[in-house]
């Protein structure tokens, strides 16, 4: 059904169009038109509706859609963005070109060929060996010297004897979260080689150039770096390998620092963030301190079966950094979970299975769990030598240890699980993975940044996305479908140097009425409760929740906690079965009615005098910033129009909508060129009306 098939809506649009046409300032525009009375018409004149003017002079009315909005390929549900807007399209496999991150827009192969031909070593102009690459606010306490590996040792190697979770050691940067992620990554050969190209070396075709791949908000990016590394007294300062001549981990950290803006930008974070950038997966977080889900063991076993990556931690004492507890665990430290097993045990009075969890301390030292099932504990006598051999059990001081599942949930306070989807697995065969849909959008002040449900008056202006749960999960006794919803705010770590911080974000899920069309308005949210919500509104890069829903259609509303906070975001939905998503919109269809401008109509261009007068009036209201907001636009329009028309004036909502329609630089305001285009649009409406 067309949006405008309703007689009532046709009447509304017709009245609004007539009003807009007549509400033209006759002294600035062409001298034509008659006065009319529209007293009491205070509803939004454009509201969430807009216009399109074709080259033939046809005016099409409908729900306003930002001209930069993403297009959708219905065949595979991927987001496609017009290239002239500089946005990123989703790609399921690693890129082969460096794009805007590689030097001088050359691919890795082109750079390498040029360097080998010239005999020079690569010097990365985009991430040079200076203070800007190290920090943006806090200078390191030591005098840093940037050295290449062959200046640090005589026989540097990229990888010695294969990459292992035991290879990596933390340096003097507070990025143990990144270290734990690297340890997890090194356990999976396929995933590791998707990030780290293992054919790189310091001998064959060496030119000081190295490359890595990271998942970056929906696509895989190739990041190239030179091999000049931060050192102090000829030793690496930050992440490094246990072998003094192995450099893959230090170079990986440098490439990630480049992606994030600087080494300092890596201070503080969650293991989930880095693992998402290494895998393209989505993270669930479990609060073990307050309430352990009754099915958590099954979730962990299933996650391991699906090649998910897991990490855990204990909240730090605010007065102590990474404090060591009597049981051997360290507060404020990120650990990786490397295995979950159900082991057969047999004692004189009892036989059965016991769940054990293997945990890895990224420091890789003697800081290990000292309780039951720790290294050399008496509990290991309860299992057979065959099982110990299958586990590859060792009792070295390597930072890896076993503990019972019950001790695990009793001592750790947070568990993070990274689920791998179609952008993660590449060509890995035989593994079942999650289906995924991606939507991208932004919160724009006064336009689409409505805040959370606490702010009912503006909550409805947030972006709205539909997800269809058409079939329940396989073997689900309650006939429900599982959705893992992840809302991610984009580029905030890189924006730290500009003073930006993570916003508090979350989402709500609403069941859509049968046959519903169009966006949900304030009335809907006033009288309908959400059926699911994000676990919390929190200032993390991504908030994620698992929801089991009945078959049907649902609206997901992503938002910041407070209104008018601006950011770009990505909404990802993982599901066991293929689902479809789209933005909930009031777009017009192909059969929409149109207002035709007569072919003989001539809209005279403004004279230089008129343009100058218009700009002077604009500048007087705009002030020093040279832009006007919705309040100022309303002042201009009402001051001009009320001299020639009898009406209550433009509403603030209609002015906001006009700004949204013409705000091409996404500033939330109108510059004079944008304002001038709005005038030109109004002139077309006015001339069309005067001819009727």
N, C-alpha and C positions, 0 to 999 in steps of 0.2 A: 504494500500500500504506500502510495506517495505521501510524503510528509504533509503536503498541502491538499490532500483529498478531503479533509474535514471542512465543512462549510464554516464552522466557527473560526477555525484557524485562517481560512481564506479571508474571512471578514477582517480578522485582526491584522493580517499582513497587508491587506488592501488599505485599511485605515492608517496603519503605520507608514506605509509607502506614501500615501497622499499627504500625510502630515509632514514627512521629511521633505517632499517635493516643495510644499508651500513654505516651509521654514527656511527660506534662503534670504540672505541679506541683500537687498536689491541695489544698494549703492556700490557694493564691491563687485557683484555679479551683473549679468546682463539685465537690463531694465525691462522686466516683464513679470507678470504674475498678478494675482489678486489676493486680497486679504481674506482670512477665514477665521472662524472661531472654533477652537479645540479645547475649551475649558474642561478641566477634569481628567484629561487623558494623560495620566501620570505613570502609566505602565512603561517598562523599558521599550523604547521605540525600535531599537535594534536588538538589545539584550544579547542573547547568544545567537542571534541571527546575523547574516551578512549578505553581501551582494557580489555578483560576478558580472562584469560588463564584457561582452564579447566584441570581437573586432567589427561585427556587423551592427553594433549598437543595441543588442539585446541585453536587457537587465534581468538576470536570474537571481531570485531571492532564495535564501535558505540559511541553515545553521552555519554560522561563521566557522571556517576552518583555516587555521594558520597556514599561509602559503609555504611555510617551511616544514609542515607536518609530514611525517613519514608516509611512504606508500607501502603497500603490502602485496607481496607475491602470494596469491591464494593457494598456489600449488604446494608450497612447503612452509608457509607461515613465517618466512624470513622477512626481516625489516630491510627495506630498500630506501635509501635517501638520495635525493637529487645531489649530484656531485658538487654543484656550485654553492652549496651551503656548507661545505667542509665537514659534514658529519661522517660518522663511521658506519659502514654496513657490516652485518654479521657474516662471519665466514667460519665454516666448521673445521678448517684445517689450518695449520701454521702457514703464515705468509712466506713467500720466497723473496720478497723485496723489503728493504728497510723502510721505504716510504719516507715520512717526514722525520724519522729518527736517524736513518743512515746519513752519512756525510754527503752534502751537496747533491742530495736526491739520487745518489748512485746506489745500485744494488751491491750486496756484499761481493758477488763475483766480479763486478766491474771495478770496485775499489781494490780488490785483491790483485786483479790483473794489472792495474795501473801501478800499484806499489811494487809488485815483483818486476815489472818492466823498468821502473826507475831505480830500483835498489834501495828505496827509502823505507823506513819504518813508519807505520801509521801513527799520526798524532791527531786525536779526535778534537776538532774545534768546538764541538757542541758540549763536551764534558772535559774541559782542559784541566791540567794538574795545578789548580790554584784554590784559593780559599772559597770561591763561589761554589765549587763542586763539593767542598767539605761541609760547609755550614752556611746558614742564613742568619743565625742569631747568637750562637754560642761557640766561640773559638775553641778548638781542641787545646787541652793543657800542655801538650807536647809539640815540639817543633817538627812538623811533618815534612818528610822528604819523599818525593815521588820517584820510585825506581822501577825499572823493568825486571822481570824475573831473572834474566841472566846477569843482572847487576846485584842480585841478592844471593844467588848460589851459582855454582859452576855447571850444574846439569839439570836445568829446570824441565819439568814434564807437566803436561796438561793433566793427565790422569795416570797414576801409577798403580798398576795391578787391578784396575776396575774401581768404579765409584762405590762407596759403601757408607752406610749410616755412621760408621765409626771414623770416617775420614775427617769430620768437620769439628772445629773448635771455635768457641766464641772469643772475640777480641774485646776491645775496650769500648765498643759501641753498644748501647742498650737495645740490641736487636735479637735477643734470644728467641723471640717469636719467629723471626726469619730463619734462625738456625734450626729450630724444631721442624719448620716446614721443609727445609733442605734435607734434613735427616729422613723425613717421611718420603720425600720425592725420590731419594737415592735407593729406596727399597724396591721400586718398581722400574724395571729396565725400560719398558716402553714409554712410560711417562717421563722418565729421566731424559731419555734421548729426544723426546719432543721438545724439551726446554734447552738441553745442553747438547750441542753438536759434538759428538765424541771423536770425530775425525780430525780435530784441531790439534796442533802440536807446535813445539818450539824448534823443530828441526826442518821437516819437510814443508817447503813453501812457506816458511815463517816470514811474516812481514809486520808483526806487531798488531795484527788485526784479529779480533775474536768476535763471535756472534752468539746470541742467545735468543730464545723465543719466549714471550710471555703473553698470556691471555690478558687483553686489556679492554674491558667493557664491551664484550661482544665479538671481538676479532683477535686473531693472533698477530702480534707485532714482532718483527725482527729488530733487535737492538744490537748495534755494533759498538764496540769500545776498543780503545787501545789498551796495552797491557802495562801502562804506568800505574803502579799501585802505591797507596799511602804506607809509608814505613817510618819507623823510629829506630835508630841505631841498626839499620839494615835488617830489621825484622818487621813482618807485617803487623799492622796495628789493629786491623779489624778481623773479620772472619778469615780463618786460614785452615789448612789441612794439618793432620798430625805429622805427615811426612813433610819435611822442610822444603822439599823440591817439587811439591805438588801444588798446582795453582788454580784448578777448576773452580773451587769454592770461592776463592777471593775474587776471581774474575766474574763469577755469577753475581756476587754481591755488588760489584761495581756496576754491572749492567742494570741491575734492579735499582740501584741508587740513581743512575741516570734516568731511568723511567720515572722515578718519583721526584727528581729534581736535585737531590743532593744526598750525601751520606747522613747528614743530620735529620733529613726527612724520614729516615728509617728508625729513628728512636721511638720506641713505644708502638705497640701494635698487637694484633692478635694473630696467632698461627693461621687461623682461618683465612685471613686476608691474603697472606702470602700464598697459601695453598690454592686459593681460587685463582690467583694470577699464574700459578704454575700449571694448573690443570683445567681451568674453565669450569670447575665443578661448583656446587652450591653447598653452603654450610648450614648444619643444624647445631644449635647450642643447647646443652642440657645443664641445668642448675642442680648439681648433686647436693649442695649444702642444704637447701630448703626442702626439696622434694624430689626424690629419685623416682622416675616413672617405673611402674611395676613391670613393664615389658622391656626395660632398657637392655637386659642381657640379650634378648632376642633381636633387638634393634642392632646391637653391636655385632652379633654373629652374622646377621643378614648383611650388614654393611661391609663386613670383611669379605663375605661371599661375592658382593658386587664390586670388589676392589676399592671400596671407599677408604679414605685416609682419615686417621683419628689423632687427636691431641688432647691433652688434659693439663690442668694446672690447679694450684692452690692460691687463693687470694693473698696478696702480700700484706704484711703488717705495715700500716702507713708510716711507722717510725723506723722501719728496717727495710733495707733493699736486699731481696733474695736471701732471707734468713733461713738458716739450716735448722730443721726440727730434730728432736731426739730420735725420731724413727728413721732419720736419714734423708727424708724428703726436704725439698727446698721451697719455701714460700715465694710467690711472685715469679716462679720459674716455669717456662713452657716445656712440657714433656711430650713425646710422641708415643702413641700406642702402636706397638708393632705386631701384636698377635693376640687373639682371643681363642682359647681352647677349652674343650670339655674333656677332662682326663679321667680315665678309669682308675679308681683306687680300690684297694682291698685290705681290710684290717680284720682281725679275728672276729669282731662282732658286727662288722658292717662292710658292705660293698656298694659301689655306685659311682656316680660321676661328680666331679668337682670342677666348677668353672675357674679358670686362671686367666690372668691378663698379663701380657708382657709389656713393659714400659721402658722407654729409652730416655736417659738424661742427655741432652745435647752436649753437655760439657765433656761427656765421655770419660769421666774419672771415677774415683772410688765413692763418689756421692751417690749411694744407692739405698734402697729400702732395706731396713734391718729386721723386719717382722717375719711372719710366717711365709714360707716359700721364697724367702730371699736366698742369696747365694749360700750354699753349703748348710742350709737349715735342715733340721731333722725331718721335715715334711716330705722331702724328696725320696725318702726311703719307702714311702707309701705307694709309689708308682714303679712299674717294671723298668728294667734296664732298656728294653726295646722302646718304650715310650720316651725315656730320657734321650735315647739316640735319635728318635724321630724329631724331637724338639730341637736337636742340635744344642743341647744344654751345655753351657760352660759356666765356670765360676770365676771369670777374670774380672779385674777392676776396670771394666769397659763402659760403665754407666748404664748397662742394660740389666734388667732384673725382672723377676716374676713376682706376682702377688695374687692372693685370692680375689675373686670378684667382689666379695663382701668387703674386704679390706680396701679394695680400689674405690668403691663408692662411699666408703666411710671416711677416707682420708683425702681424696681429691674432691674439689668443690665445683669444677667445671669440666665438661667434656664437649669437645667440638668434633663433628663428623662431616667430612667433605664428600658429598655424593657426586660421582662422576657421570656426566651426561654425554650426549653426542658430540659436543665440542671437545671432550676430554680424551676419548678413547682412541681416536684415530682408526687404525686398522687392527686393533686388538680383536681377535676372533674368540668366539665361545663365551663371551661375557655378556650377561644381560645388563642393560643400562637403562637409565630413566629417559623418558621422552621430555622434550623441552620446548617452551614457547618464550619469546622475548618481546617485550614492549619497551620503547624508550620515550621519555618525555621530560618536562621541566616544570618546576613551580615558579611562576612569575608573579611578582608583587602586584596586587590589585587586579590580577587577571586569572591566575590559576593556582594561587598559593593561599588556600582557604584555611589551613590549620586543621587540627583534629576535630572530632565530633563534639568536643566541648564548646566549639565555636559554631553553633548551629547556623547562624546567619550567613557564614561564608564557607562552611564545610562543603556545600554542594558544588562550588566552583572548582574544586580539585579535579584533576584528570580522572576519568572513570573508564575501567577496562572490563570487558565481558570475558568470562571463561566458561566453557560448556563442559559439564561432566555428563557425558552421554551414556557411558557404560560403567558399571562398578568394577573394582579390581577383581582379578581372578582369585577364586577361592575365598572371597570375603564373605563371611557368614552373615554380616549385617547389610550386605548389598550396597556398600558405600564405595566411593572413589577417593583415593588419596591424592592430595595436592601438597607439594612443598613450595611455598611462596617465598621468594626472596626479593626484597626491595633494597637496592643499592644506590647510594649517592655517589656521584662521579667526580673524580679528580680532586677530592678534598685534601689528600695528602700532599699533592703537588702544589696546592694553593696555600699551604702553610706559610710559605715565604711572603705571601701577600696579606697575612694576618687572618686568613680564613680558618675556621675550625669545623669539626664535624657537627652537623645539625642533628637534632633529636627527631627521629623519623619513625614511622610505623604505618600500618594499613588496617583497613577494615573490610570485611567481606559481607555482602548482602545478597539474599536470594531475590532474584528478579521475578516479578509477577508474570504469569503466562501471557504470551503475545505482547510483551512490553516493547515499545519502540521509543527511541529518543533518550536524552540524558535524564538522570534522576534529579529532581528539583528539591528545594528545601523542605517542601511539604512531605515528600517521601521519607526523608531522613528524620523528620519530626515524629512520624507515626510508625516507623518500622525499625526494629532492632537488628543489629548485625548478627549473623550466624557464626562468624568466626572473626578473630582479630590477631594481629601480631602479638607474640608473647609479651612485648612491652614496647613503649616508645623509648628509644635509647639512642645515644650519640655514638653509634658504631657505623662503619662504612656500610654494612649490610645488616638488616634485621630479617630473620627468617623464621617461618613457622610451618609445622606439619598439621594438615587439616583433613579430616575424613568427612566427606559430604555426600548427601543423597544425590542421585542423578537429577540434573536440572541446569539452569543457567544462573550464573552468579556475577555480581559486579564487585570488582576489587578496587578500592579507593585508596591510593597511596597519598600520604600527606606528611608534612612536617608537624611537629606538635604545636608550634605557634604559627599564627597566620603571617603572611607577607614575608616569609623567609624564602630566599631564592636559591635554587640549585637544580642541576640536571640529575636525572635519575634513570635507572634501568630496572624494569620489573621482569623477573624470571619466574616461570612456573614449571616445576618438574612434576611429572606424573608417571604412573606405571603404564597407563595406556595413552595413546595419542589424543591430545585435546586441541581445541581451537580457541584462539583469543583474538579480540579486536577492540579498538577504542570505541567506547559508547559515545555515539554522536548523533546529532540531528541533521545529518547531511541530507541534501535534497537528492532525489533520484533523477533519472534521465527524462522522465515525463513531467517534470515540474512545470507549472505555468510560468509564463514569462511576460514581462512588460516590454513592448517593442517601441523603440525610438524610431520615428519616421526617418526614412533614408534621406529626406530633404532637410532634416534638422541640422542646423549649423550652430555649434557651440563656439562663440567667439572667444578667442584667447584674451586673457587679461592684458591690458596695456601696461607699459612700464610704470606709469603713475599708479595704477591700481595695485600692482605687485609691491611697489615701494610702500604704499599706504598699508597694505596688508601686513607686510613684514614689520613695519613700525608698531602697529597695533599688537602684533605677536610678541615682539621684543619687550614691549612695555610690561606685558603680563609675565613673560618667561623669566625675566631677570638675568642674573649673571650666568646661570647654567645653560641658558639657551634652549630649554625644553619646558614643556607644559605637562602637568598631570591632569587627571580627570576633573579635579575641582577647578583648575584654571581654564580648561577647555569649556567647562560648563559656564564659567563667568563670561568668556568670550562669546559663546553662542547665544546665551540668554540676553546679554547686553545688546547684541546686534538684532536678534529676532523680535524681541518684545516691542521694538519701536514700530514694527510693521504688522505684527500678528498678535491676536489676543489669545493667549494660552498660558498655562502654568509654568512653562519653561522646560528645558531638557532635564531629565532626571540624571542623577549621578551615575546610575547603572548604565544608561544609554551612552554616556560619555566614556565610561570605562570600556564599553564594547567597541566604540569607534576607535579608541586608542588601540585596543587589541587587534582590530582589523588593519590598522595602518602602521603599527609599530614594527617596522621591518628589522631594526637592529636589536629588538628584544630588550630595550632599556626600561620598559614599563611607562614611558613617556613619549611625547611627540616632539621631534625637532622641527624646524621650519620646513625643510623639504617634505617631511612626512605630513605635516599640517597642510601644506600647499596641495598635496595629492588628495587629501580629504576634501578640501574646497572644490577641487576640480571634479571630484565625484559628486558632490552635492549640486554642482552646476548642471550636470547631466540630468539628475533627477528633476531639478527645477524646470529645465527646458521641456522635458518630457511631460511633466504635469501641466504646464501652461498650454500645451498643444491639445490636451484632452478637453 
